[in-house]
Amino acid sequence: MVICAHGYSGNARDFDYLAVRLAVDARVLCLDFPGRGDSQWLNSPLEYNLVRFAADAQGLIERSGAKQVDWIGTSMGGLVGMALAGQASSPIRRLVLNDIGAYLPMDALRAIARHLEAPESFASLQAVEAHLRRTRRDWSRIDDAEWAAMARHHARPLRPGSDRWRLHFDPRIARLVRPIPFAPGLSFWDAWYRGSCPTLLLRGEYSEVFPEDVARTMLDVRPDTLLTEIRRCGHVPSLMNDDEAAIVGAFLQDGGIAKPERRRDPPPTLPARAA
């Protein structure tokens, strides 16, 4: 079974494109973390944290009946996967970390916080799509049909009967990602050191969230890890085109054996994104 876990402001439908292709060979579950998509909003904003998300994910895996799963995590979803993979008797067999590493610089948190800023409501789905195109402009190649679908899945009526739209997530989560004053960054090295499952690192060529030096240090710590850079991309690789879906699918299908001689293979050259 494959579980796909979205980023901080994302939801399960960000994986529609990838899931359809992976479902040919596996059962695929795409989850909505609390406060996002179709999941319930929590009573206190302080409950929106990685410990809670990891516990919820563990419960989902147990209820599914799967003994082991392959985990694909974009940004925040990757941190949850890294935490699960670092547990004793971890259920994670293979791990894909999509543009997230074992250290998150504060500048990256500032960028994430800026991208969460949004109007209280939008006049149309076209306005929602324009907002997503602006805040996700660093993502890799996405075609017009996927942008339109993303707008539909990232919008909810402002209230029953309203002709205005709001974004799908609890607005309180935007406040939680504000950087901690004077802190250089957030460290997840303990989880990375404890993990041992075969892992694929995907990194956007221009990503500030997953700096190149963090990726190289992760390889030094665990040399059998694979690293693939997605060109003409910042944060994050969208996984919404055939090239990136093929990279993920090949990693899951080959048994997750990360051969050192393959880890520095030249990344695929992707066509330029539509403006």
C-alpha positions in Angstrom: 0.0 0.0 0.0 1.1 3.6 -0.8 0.2 6.6 1.4 0.5 10.1 0.0 0.8 12.9 2.5 0.4 16.6 1.5 2.2 19.8 2.4 1.3 22.4 5.0 -1.4 24.2 2.9 -2.2 21.2 0.7 -4.7 18.4 0.8 -5.2 14.9 -0.5 -6.3 16.0 -4.0 -2.8 17.4 -4.7 -1.9 13.7 -5.4 -4.7 13.0 -7.9 -2.4 12.8 -10.9 0.2 10.7 -9.2 -2.3 8.4 -7.4 -4.0 7.4 -10.7 -0.7 6.2 -12.1 0.5 4.4 -8.9 -2.9 2.7 -8.5 -2.2 0.5 -11.5 0.2 -1.5 -9.2 -0.8 -0.7 -5.7 -3.5 0.4 -3.3 -3.1 4.2 -2.8 -4.4 6.2 0.1 -4.2 10.0 0.0 -4.9 11.6 3.3 -6.2 15.0 4.5 -4.4 16.0 7.7 -6.6 17.7 10.4 -7.7 21.1 9.4 -7.3 20.5 5.7 -9.5 19.3 2.8 -12.4 17.2 4.1 -10.9 16.5 7.5 -12.3 18.1 10.7 -11.0 21.3 12.1 -9.5 20.9 15.6 -10.7 22.7 18.7 -7.4 24.3 19.4 -4.9 25.5 16.8 -2.1 24.1 19.1 -3.3 20.6 18.2 -2.1 21.1 14.6 1.4 19.7 15.2 3.6 16.9 13.8 3.1 14.7 16.9 -0.6 14.7 16.4 -0.3 14.1 12.6 2.1 11.2 13.1 -0.3 9.6 15.6 -3.2 10.0 13.2 -1.2 8.5 10.4 -0.2 5.6 12.6 -3.8 5.0 13.4 -4.7 5.2 9.7 -2.1 2.5 8.8 -3.3 0.2 11.6 -6.9 0.6 10.5 -6.0 -0.2 6.9 -4.7 -3.6 8.0 -1.3 -3.0 6.2 1.8 -4.3 7.9 4.0 -2.0 5.9 3.5 0.9 3.6 5.4 3.1 1.1 5.1 6.8 2.2 5.2 9.7 -0.2 5.4 13.0 1.7 5.4 16.5 0.2 7.0 19.1 2.5 5.2 18.7 5.9 3.9 15.3 4.8 7.5 14.3 4.4 8.4 15.3 7.9 5.5 13.1 9.2 6.9 10.2 7.1 10.4 10.8 8.4 9.1 10.7 12.0 7.3 7.4 11.4 10.3 5.9 9.6 12.4 6.7 12.7 10.2 4.7 15.0 11.2 1.3 16.3 9.3 -1.3 14.3 8.4 1.4 11.8 5.6 0.6 9.3 7.4 2.5 6.6 9.0 0.2 4.0 10.0 2.9 1.5 10.0 6.6 1.9 9.8 9.5 -0.6 10.6 12.9 0.8 9.4 15.6 -1.7 11.5 18.7 -1.1 11.9 18.5 2.6 15.0 17.5 4.6 16.3 16.9 8.1 16.8 20.7 8.7 14.4 23.5 7.9 15.9 27.0 7.7 14.0 29.9 9.2 14.0 31.6 5.9 12.1 28.7 4.5 9.4 29.1 7.3 9.1 32.7 6.4 8.5 31.8 2.7 5.9 29.2 3.7 4.1 31.8 5.9 4.0 34.3 3.1 2.4 31.7 0.8 -0.3 31.0 3.3 -1.4 34.6 3.3 -4.8 34.8 1.5 -8.0 36.9 1.3 -10.8 35.8 3.5 -12.8 35.0 0.4 -12.7 34.9 -3.4 -15.3 36.1 -5.9 -14.9 33.0 -8.2 -13.0 29.8 -8.7 -11.0 31.6 -11.3 -9.8 34.0 -8.6 -8.9 31.0 -6.4 -6.9 29.6 -9.4 -5.1 32.9 -9.8 -4.2 32.9 -6.1 -2.8 29.3 -6.3 -0.8 30.1 -9.5 0.8 33.0 -7.6 1.5 31.2 -4.3 2.6 28.0 -6.1 4.6 29.6 -8.8 7.8 27.8 -7.7 6.2 24.4 -8.3 7.3 22.3 -11.2 5.4 21.8 -14.4 1.6 21.8 -14.0 -0.8 22.0 -17.0 -3.9 24.2 -17.2 -6.3 21.4 -16.6 -4.4 20.5 -13.3 -4.5 24.1 -12.2 -8.2 24.3 -12.7 -8.7 21.0 -10.9 -6.5 22.3 -8.0 -8.7 25.4 -7.7 -11.9 23.3 -7.4 -10.3 21.0 -4.7 -8.8 23.9 -2.8 -11.9 26.0 -2.5 -15.1 25.7 -0.4 -18.2 27.9 -0.3 -17.7 30.7 2.1 -20.9 29.7 3.8 -24.0 27.6 2.7 -25.7 29.4 -0.2 -22.9 31.9 -0.7 -21.5 32.6 -4.2 -18.1 33.4 -2.7 -15.3 31.0 -2.0 -12.7 30.4 0.7 -9.6 28.2 0.8 -10.1 24.6 2.2 -8.0 24.9 5.3 -8.5 26.2 8.8 -7.1 29.8 8.6 -5.6 29.4 12.1 -2.9 27.1 10.8 -1.3 30.1 9.0 -0.4 31.6 12.3 1.3 28.5 13.5 4.0 28.5 10.9 5.4 32.0 11.8 9.1 31.7 12.4 10.5 31.6 15.9 12.5 34.8 16.6 16.3 34.3 16.8 16.1 30.6 15.9 18.3 29.5 13.0 16.0 26.7 11.9 14.2 23.5 12.9 16.1 20.3 13.2 14.8 16.8 12.4 18.2 15.1 12.3 17.3 12.7 15.1 14.5 11.2 13.0 16.8 11.0 10.0 19.5 9.2 12.0 17.1 6.7 13.4 15.5 5.8 10.1 16.9 3.0 7.9 14.4 2.3 5.2 15.3 3.0 1.5 14.6 6.6 0.8 14.3 8.8 -2.3 14.9 12.6 -1.8 13.3 14.8 -4.4 14.6 18.4 -4.4 13.6 21.4 -6.5 16.7 22.9 -8.2 16.0 26.3 -6.6 14.4 25.2 -3.4 15.1 27.3 -0.3 13.1 24.9 1.9 15.4 22.0 1.1 18.9 23.5 0.6 21.5 21.5 -1.3 23.9 21.3 1.6 21.2 19.7 3.8 20.5 17.1 1.0 24.2 16.3 0.7 24.6 15.9 4.5 21.6 13.5 4.5 23.4 11.5 1.8 26.6 11.5 3.9 24.7 10.2 6.9 22.9 7.5 4.9 24.8 6.8 1.7 22.3 4.4 0.2 19.7 7.2 -0.1 18.8 8.4 -3.6 18.7 12.1 -4.5 17.1 13.4 -7.6 16.9 17.1 -8.4 13.9 18.5 -10.4 15.1 21.3 -12.7 13.4 24.7 -13.2 11.6 24.1 -9.9 11.7 25.6 -6.4 9.5 24.4 -3.6 8.0 21.9 -4.5 8.1 19.3 -7.3 4.4 19.1 -8.2 4.3 15.3 -9.0 1.7 16.4 -11.6 3.5 15.4 -14.7 4.7 12.1 -16.3 8.4 12.7 -15.7 8.1 13.1 -11.9 5.4 10.4 -11.6 7.8 8.0 -13.4 10.7 8.8 -11.0 8.5 8.0 -8.0 6.9 4.9 -9.6 10.3 3.5 -10.6 11.6 3.9 -7.0 8.6 2.1 -5.5 8.7 -0.7 -8.1 12.4 -1.6 -7.9 12.1 -2.7 -4.3 13.4 0.5 -2.9 17.0 -0.6 -3.3 19.0 2.7 -3.4 22.3 1.9 -5.1 25.1 4.4 -4.3 26.2 4.5 -7.9 22.8 5.8 -8.9 22.3 8.4 -6.3 24.0 11.2 -8.3 22.6 10.4 -11.7 21.9 13.5 -13.7 18.3 14.7 -13.0 15.8 14.7 -15.8 15.4 17.9 -17.8 11.9 19.0 -17.7 10.2 21.4 -20.1 9.7 25.0 -18.9 6.5 25.6 -17.0 3.6 27.5 -18.5 3.6 31.1 -17.4 
